[in-house]
Every structure is written in C-alpha cells, then in structure tokens.
Amino acid sequence: MIMGRRAQLRLLAVALLLLLPVLAACGTEPQSILDPKSNNAREIHNLGKIFYWSALAVFVLVEGALVYTIIRYRQSKNPEPFHIHGNTKVEIAWTIAPAILVAFLAIMTYSTQAKITTFPENPFVVRAIGHQWWWEFEYPELGISTAGDMYIPAGRDIKVELQSKDVVHSFWVPKLMGKTDTLPGLTNYLWFNAEEPGEYYGQCAEFCGEQHALMRFKVIARPQAEFDAWAAAMKEPPPAPPQSAGLCLGCHTFDATKPSTVGPNLRNFGSRAWIAAGALENTPEHLAAWLHNPEAVKPGNLMSTVVKPGVLTDAQIQELVTYLERLKVE
C-alpha cells in the first residue's frame, strides 16, 4: 500500500515531535559539548556551529535542487524524455563552490586549533595520569596528589600535563575542553579556564580495556580561596589508619603528600562521589561490597589480584569502611 501525502506529513510531524525532547535535553547532559563552560570549549562549540550551518546550507541547496528537478521534469509535464549533454558553467560552479567551502572550513579549523593550543603565561599546572581504569592527579606546585576528582581554582588558566602508566587513554571533559590522548612514554598538554565554579564530568574517550566505560572522573572548580583551603587541608596528616589497613598500604597511601605506588591515593576518599572511577556510588554498603570482592564489581581491576573474597573478614571490612569514610577533605 502506497502512503498518501497527508499520511506522510503526519508521520513527519510525529517524528519531529518525538525528537524535540531529545534535542532539548542535549545541552543539559552532564557531558554535553553544547553547554561550554570554558574558553576553549566555547571555541570548539562555535566551530561546530559553523560546520553545522554550512552542512545545513549545502543540504537545503542540494535537496532543494533535487525536489525542483523532480517536480519540474515529472513525467506528467514531460511525457517525452529528452537528453541533456551537460552545462559547462554549471559544472564549473559546482566544482568551485565546494572547494571554496572546504577551504573556508579548513581556515576556521586551523584558526580554532591555534587558539586552543596557544598556552597562556603562568598557568596553574595539574598532571593527569591515566591508569587502567582510573585517573591520578598530581599538583607539582603544591606537592600533593589525589585521584578520581581533579580540583582546580575557577577562573584561572589551567595547564594539564597528560601521561599514561599503561596504555593509550584519552582525557575529555566536554564542557571544558576537547579530548586529548594520554600516551605511554610521552607527555601531551592541554589548557582551559573554567569560568564558573562547579562540577564537570569527564570520561576516558579512548578504548583502553574491558572497563573503559568505567573510567570516569570529575573536575571540581572552586573559588580560589576555597581551592587554597582544600589544598592546605590535603597537606595535613591523615588520621592514623587501623591495623586492618596494612593490606591497603602495599598499593595505596593515605597521605596526599606521598605518591601511591600502584593504586589511587586515598587521602580524600570520603569526599568522592564514586568508588572505582564510576563503578559504584560511594556509600558504606557499596564500599563494603567493593572490599569484599572487587572483581565482581569491576572485572579485571588490579586490586582484585590481591583482595579476594575471604581475604578480609567482615569485621576488618567494616573497620576499613569506617576509616575510609572519615577521609574527607572539604
């Protein structure tokens, strides 16, 4: 059965209505490129708009010409077919016009790249190190390190040194910057300026193993005074760990001024929203499940080679949960 014109229009209208909620939600997603919150993200967003409107203009022109041709030369108006042997002027025009458009887009792209790769003077440096499957953050100027959440001062130029301990990862916070790979044995760089205090969600954007999807992190931008207070609190000695924490100390440290050897630094663990880089919400119940059997929560993680079911007693797990939840640095 051939669908009538009115039925086709109704179907198109319904499809557009169904798409409206999706399109309306695009800018409010935690990892949306349509809601830039930094200078570099805005440059990338503006470049994307240029590409979008250019593509839309090409689509309208091409499809408009196609529809015009179908209507103008339909069989009812032209019962006798006839041959067209070409039009030199039209052929030259449709060769030159795309070349001009591509050249324009190339110039805009290179201009944007130049802006976002020209580093400012005296930025605040943070070193982001990719692991399977979590992010480590070092502050060379402050002599501290943390994991999972990258704290920065809002309104200040931030230079990120990107490194990897194992495989290729990609550092991406859509609202703040474009994604940049972290490569073993090589340091990459990016910079941005978070214009407003807030929390911005990031993600590894390069497939790096079976738990690639659970390699999340947050950039927490705070006013300078609050950031300074956080940094000062991070330098303070942590509470004395319980005896059951002896197993943890082989891979972790509870002191932000000392680097961890294998696993994340746990100094501000209690302040983190997630466990295992996004695998679970940070609650006492989830933490107990993670300490009991990390392999069941996040298969393939390094911790599961040491911590297996039965290695820690229920009493030790509860003692560790209580201690780790106390490690809050606000």
C-alpha positions as CSV (number, residue, x, y, z in Angstrom):
1,M,0.0,0.0,0.0
2,I,1.3,3.4,-1.0
3,M,1.2,6.0,1.8
4,G,-0.7,9.2,0.9
5,R,0.8,12.7,1.1
6,R,-1.2,13.6,4.1
7,A,-0.2,10.5,5.9
8,Q,3.4,11.2,5.1
9,L,3.2,14.7,6.5
10,R,1.5,13.4,9.7
11,L,4.3,10.8,10.1
12,L,6.9,13.5,9.7
13,A,5.2,15.8,12.2
14,V,5.1,13.0,14.8
15,A,8.8,12.2,14.2
16,L,9.7,15.8,14.8
17,L,7.7,16.0,17.9
18,L,9.4,12.8,19.3
19,L,12.8,14.4,18.6
20,L,12.1,17.6,20.4
21,P,12.7,16.3,23.9
22,V,15.9,14.7,22.8
23,L,17.1,17.9,21.2
24,A,16.0,20.0,24.1
25,A,18.0,17.7,26.5
26,C,21.2,17.8,24.6
27,G,22.5,21.0,26.3
28,T,21.7,19.8,29.8
29,E,23.5,16.5,29.8
30,P,26.5,16.2,32.2
31,Q,28.9,15.5,29.4
32,S,27.4,17.8,26.7
33,I,29.5,19.7,24.2
34,L,26.5,22.0,23.7
35,D,26.9,23.7,27.0
36,P,30.5,25.1,27.1
37,K,31.8,26.4,30.4
38,S,35.3,27.4,29.4
39,N,37.0,29.5,26.8
40,N,38.4,26.5,24.8
41,A,35.2,24.6,24.9
42,R,33.4,27.6,23.6
43,E,35.9,27.9,20.7
44,I,35.2,24.3,19.8
45,H,31.5,24.8,20.2
46,N,31.5,27.8,17.9
47,L,33.5,25.9,15.3
48,G,30.9,23.1,15.5
49,K,28.1,25.7,14.8
50,I,30.0,26.9,11.7
51,F,30.2,23.3,10.4
52,Y,26.5,22.7,11.3
53,W,25.1,25.7,9.4
54,S,27.4,25.1,6.5
55,A,26.2,21.5,6.2
56,L,22.6,22.6,6.6
57,A,23.0,25.2,3.8
58,V,24.5,22.5,1.5
59,F,21.7,20.1,2.4
60,V,19.0,22.7,1.7
61,L,20.6,23.7,-1.7
62,V,21.1,20.2,-2.9
63,E,17.8,18.8,-1.7
64,G,16.0,21.9,-3.0
65,A,17.6,21.4,-6.4
66,L,16.6,17.7,-6.3
67,V,13.0,18.5,-5.4
68,Y,12.8,21.2,-8.0
69,T,14.1,18.8,-10.7
70,I,11.7,16.1,-9.7
71,I,8.7,18.5,-9.9
72,R,9.8,20.5,-12.9
73,Y,10.6,17.4,-15.0
74,R,8.0,15.0,-13.8
75,Q,6.5,12.6,-16.3
76,S,3.1,14.3,-16.4
77,K,4.7,17.6,-17.6
78,N,7.3,16.0,-19.8
79,P,5.8,12.9,-21.4
80,E,8.6,12.7,-24.0
81,P,12.1,12.1,-22.5
82,F,15.0,14.2,-23.8
83,H,18.8,14.1,-23.5
84,I,20.9,16.8,-21.7
85,H,24.5,16.8,-22.8
86,G,25.9,19.0,-20.0
87,N,26.4,22.6,-19.0
88,T,29.9,23.8,-18.6
89,K,29.1,26.8,-16.5
90,V,27.1,24.7,-14.0
91,E,29.8,22.1,-13.8
92,I,32.5,24.7,-13.1
93,A,30.3,26.3,-10.5
94,W,29.6,23.1,-8.6
95,T,33.3,22.3,-8.6
96,I,34.5,25.7,-7.4
97,A,31.8,26.2,-4.8
98,P,32.6,23.1,-2.7
99,A,36.3,23.9,-2.9
100,I,35.7,27.4,-1.5
101,L,33.5,26.0,1.3
102,V,36.1,23.4,2.2
103,A,38.9,26.0,2.2
104,F,36.8,28.2,4.4
105,L,36.1,25.4,6.9
106,A,39.8,24.5,6.9
107,I,40.8,28.0,7.7
108,M,38.3,28.2,10.6
109,T,39.5,24.8,11.9
110,Y,43.2,25.9,11.9
111,S,42.3,29.2,13.5
112,T,40.5,27.4,16.3
113,Q,43.3,24.9,16.8
114,A,45.8,27.8,17.0
115,K,43.7,29.5,19.8
116,I,43.3,26.4,21.9
117,T,46.9,25.3,21.6
118,T,48.5,28.6,22.4
119,F,49.3,28.3,26.0
120,P,48.9,31.3,28.4
121,E,51.7,32.6,30.6
122,N,51.9,31.3,34.2
123,P,49.1,28.7,34.2
124,F,48.4,26.5,37.2
125,V,49.8,23.0,36.4
126,V,48.0,19.8,37.1
127,R,49.4,16.4,35.9
128,A,46.7,13.9,34.9
129,I,47.9,10.3,34.7
130,G,45.8,7.6,33.1
131,H,45.7,4.1,34.6
132,Q,43.5,1.1,33.8
133,W,40.9,2.2,34.8
134,W,41.2,5.4,36.9
135,W,42.7,8.8,36.8
136,E,45.5,10.2,39.1
137,F,46.1,13.9,39.6
138,E,49.3,15.4,40.8
139,Y,49.9,19.1,41.7
140,P,53.7,19.7,41.2
141,E,53.4,23.3,42.6
142,L,51.7,22.1,45.8
143,G,53.4,18.8,46.4
144,I,50.2,16.8,46.7
145,S,48.3,14.2,44.7
146,T,44.8,12.8,44.5
147,A,42.6,10.6,42.3
148,G,39.1,10.4,40.8
149,D,38.4,14.2,41.2
150,M,40.6,16.9,39.8
151,Y,40.3,20.0,42.0
152,I,41.1,23.4,40.3
153,P,40.7,27.1,41.0
154,A,37.9,28.5,38.9
155,G,38.6,31.4,36.6
156,R,42.3,30.6,36.4
157,D,44.3,29.2,33.4
158,I,44.9,25.5,33.9
159,K,47.6,23.6,32.1
160,V,47.2,19.8,32.2
161,E,50.1,17.6,31.6
162,L,48.8,14.3,30.3
163,Q,50.6,11.0,30.9
164,S,49.8,7.3,30.9
165,K,51.1,4.4,33.1
166,D,50.0,1.6,30.8
167,V,48.0,2.0,27.5
168,V,46.6,4.9,25.4
169,H,43.8,6.8,27.2
170,S,42.0,10.0,26.2
171,F,41.3,12.8,28.6
172,W,38.0,14.6,27.9
173,V,35.7,16.9,29.8
174,P,33.2,18.0,27.2
175,K,32.1,21.2,28.9
176,L,35.7,22.4,29.4
177,M,37.9,21.1,26.6
178,G,38.4,18.9,23.6
179,K,39.7,15.4,24.2
180,T,43.5,14.7,24.1
181,D,45.2,11.3,24.2
182,T,47.5,10.2,27.0
183,L,50.3,8.1,25.6
184,P,52.8,5.8,27.4
185,G,56.2,7.4,27.4
186,L,55.0,10.7,26.1
187,T,53.6,13.9,27.7
188,N,50.7,15.7,26.0
189,Y,49.4,19.0,27.0
190,L,46.1,21.0,27.0
191,W,44.8,24.0,28.8
192,F,41.5,25.6,29.7
193,N,39.9,28.1,32.0
194,A,36.8,27.1,33.9
195,E,34.8,30.3,34.0
196,E,32.4,29.3,36.8
197,P,32.7,27.2,40.0
198,G,31.1,23.8,39.6
199,E,31.5,20.1,38.9
200,Y,32.2,19.0,35.4
201,Y,32.1,15.4,34.3
202,G,34.9,13.7,32.4
203,Q,35.5,10.4,30.7
204,C,38.2,8.4,29.1
205,A,37.4,8.7,25.4
206,E,39.8,6.1,24.0
207,F,39.1,2.4,24.3
208,C,41.6,1.1,26.9
209,G,40.3,-2.3,28.0
210,E,37.3,-4.0,29.3
211,Q,36.4,-1.4,31.9
212,H,37.0,1.6,29.6
213,A,33.4,2.7,30.2
214,L,34.1,2.9,33.9
215,M,37.0,5.3,33.8
216,R,35.1,8.4,34.8
217,F,36.3,11.5,36.8
218,K,35.1,15.0,37.7
219,V,36.8,18.4,37.5
220,I,35.7,20.3,40.6
221,A,36.3,24.0,40.1
222,R,36.2,26.1,43.2
223,P,36.8,29.8,44.0
224,Q,40.5,30.5,44.6
225,A,40.1,30.9,48.4
226,E,38.2,27.6,48.7
227,F,40.7,25.8,46.5
228,D,43.5,27.1,48.7
229,A,41.8,25.8,51.8
230,W,41.3,22.4,50.1
231,A,45.0,22.2,49.2
232,A,46.0,23.2,52.7
233,A,43.8,20.5,54.2
234,M,45.2,17.9,51.8
235,K,48.7,18.5,53.2
236,E,47.6,17.8,56.7
237,P,48.5,14.3,58.0
238,P,45.6,11.8,57.7
239,P,44.0,10.1,60.7
240,A,46.0,7.1,61.9
241,P,44.9,4.0,59.9
242,P,43.6,0.9,61.7
243,Q,45.6,-2.3,61.7
244,S,43.4,-3.8,59.0
245,A,44.7,-1.1,56.6
246,G,48.0,-2.9,56.4
247,L,46.9,-4.8,53.3
248,C,46.0,-1.5,51.6
249,L,49.4,0.1,52.2
250,G,51.1,-2.1,49.8
251,C,49.4,-0.3,46.9
252,H,47.8,2.9,48.4
253,T,48.7,5.7,50.6
254,F,46.5,7.8,52.9
255,D,48.9,10.8,52.7
256,A,48.3,13.3,49.9
257,T,52.0,14.4,50.0
258,K,53.2,10.8,49.2
259,P,52.6,9.2,45.9
260,S,50.8,5.8,45.7
261,T,52.8,3.0,44.2
262,V,50.0,1.1,42.4
263,G,46.5,2.2,43.4
264,P,44.8,5.6,43.9
265,N,45.8,8.0,46.7
266,L,43.1,7.7,49.3
267,R,43.6,10.9,51.3
268,N,40.2,12.4,50.4
269,F,38.4,9.1,49.6
270,G,35.4,10.0,51.8
271,S,34.7,13.2,49.6
272,R,34.4,11.2,46.4
273,A,31.1,10.5,44.8
274,W,32.2,7.3,43.2
275,I,34.1,4.1,44.0
276,A,36.4,2.6,41.4
277,A,36.1,5.6,39.0
278,G,32.4,5.4,38.5
279,A,31.6,1.7,39.1
280,L,29.6,2.4,42.2
281,E,28.2,5.3,44.2
282,N,30.3,6.0,47.3
283,T,28.2,4.6,50.1
284,P,29.2,2.4,53.1
285,E,27.2,-0.5,51.6
286,H,28.9,-0.2,48.2
287,L,32.3,0.2,49.7
288,A,31.9,-2.9,51.8
289,A,30.9,-4.8,48.6
290,W,34.0,-3.5,46.8
291,L,36.3,-4.5,49.7
292,H,34.7,-7.9,49.8
293,N,35.1,-8.8,46.1
294,P,36.4,-6.0,43.8
295,E,36.4,-8.4,40.8
296,A,32.6,-8.8,41.0
297,V,32.2,-5.0,40.9
298,K,34.8,-4.1,38.2
299,P,36.3,-7.2,36.5
300,G,39.9,-7.0,35.5
301,N,41.0,-4.4,38.0
302,L,44.4,-4.8,39.7
303,M,43.0,-4.7,43.2
304,S,41.2,-8.0,42.6
305,T,44.6,-9.8,42.2
306,V,45.2,-9.1,45.9
307,V,41.8,-8.7,47.5
308,K,39.7,-11.8,47.0
309,P,36.6,-13.0,48.9
310,G,37.7,-14.1,52.4
311,V,41.0,-12.2,52.5
312,L,39.4,-9.6,54.7
313,T,37.0,-10.6,57.5
314,D,33.6,-8.8,57.9
315,A,35.0,-7.1,60.9
316,Q,38.1,-5.8,59.0
317,I,35.9,-4.7,56.2
318,Q,33.6,-2.7,58.5
319,E,36.7,-1.2,60.2
320,L,38.1,-0.1,56.8
321,V,34.7,1.3,55.7
322,T,34.5,3.4,58.8
323,Y,38.1,4.7,58.4
324,L,37.9,5.4,54.6
325,E,34.6,7.4,55.0
326,R,36.4,9.6,57.6
327,L,39.0,10.6,55.0
328,K,37.1,13.7,53.8
329,V,38.8,16.9,52.7
330,E,36.3,19.6,52.0
